[in-house]
């Protein structure tokens, strides 16, 4: 498996895992308006970040979903 394919598969895997975490947070915030507002803000920020990552990926530059430091 090439490095590029591994990066793409890892990005997809991490993106889906993050999506599962956010989905759980959304479900638990349904009855808590303050938490729901925070989750909605995160979703909008995350959507914009995803669009930027996809743009850079099309131009050959890999940007990970998140960084582990």
Secondary structure as UniProt FT lines:
FT   HELIX           3..28
FT   TURN            29..31
FT   HELIX           33..58
FT   TURN            59..60
//
